[in-house]
């Protein structure tokens, strides 16, 4: 049986005057997910799936006939007489799986149909089924400046730490401007090596014309710099260079590429990239939130080979109640990231990632 960590995640809503109660006593509709599952090491002899059972309740009474989805997947069967629904879960992957109610029209509590109001209220509820690393040796201390320092160790169900941080790729950033020098919103920049070994597509440009992209300046044929074809698209409009016109990037470095689109009926001028130090690294981190919002750390470390980590927080949060979240993140770092080394916190997320298990442990800073 899979071990679990953390707390029960419950989404609740007060409702009044249910038919099952027969009176105007307040009762609570709830989507109740099981406690967070302890992440397990991948087993090649298994499908690594477990049966995760959640419950729909009204004032503690099971609600049958409710249809739910998990991460957009429609669970085939509605809740049974015990209010249970079952979801097959991969417990080898860190993640948060959101449960939503999709149909409550046939919902019944103690054999009595839910009212229309209760059905509508239940449709607005959600919970999550989580798989997370256990947090051991968790403690809060103070540094010489009085700032809270949270430390601990992330472990899987066998007591091992998460995979250590690793180089993922490099970063391409820049802006797209029109012929008059104004930002172009809604465009995308794509790059491709001459041998087509690497192909990337950027994020959509924002109101300032800015984009970002994962990027690897490398090719099977080697050489430095590396030739790339570059294309800019917006809707059905595509800007590209002639077949033998390339943009040259320094091998295995991040780069900035600002692009100016040409006037109508003119060719696009070849842009010149500027390389800069740093790369995108991928790894598991622990974070802290207060009142549901991310606390941006002053400093943090990637977990070492045994899963140990530290997070130093601003002094103004000292004494506040907080909670731990976990996520596998792709973060840009200007220096090489290694197990136990400092995280480049300039790229720390501003909100808890959607798929990150949260509220795993309560602490006082």
Helices and strands as residue ranges (DSSP letters): E 10-16, E 26-32, E 37-38, E 49-58, E 61-64, E 67-70, E 73-74, E 84-90, E 95-103, E 108-109, E 112-113, H 116-123, E 126-132, E 134-142, E 148-155, E 166-177, E 188-193, E 199-201, E 210-215, E 226-234, E 237-240, E 247-249, E 254-256, E 259-260, E 274-276, E 279-290, E 293-294, E 299-300, E 308-312, G 315-317, E 321-333, G 345-347, E 362-364
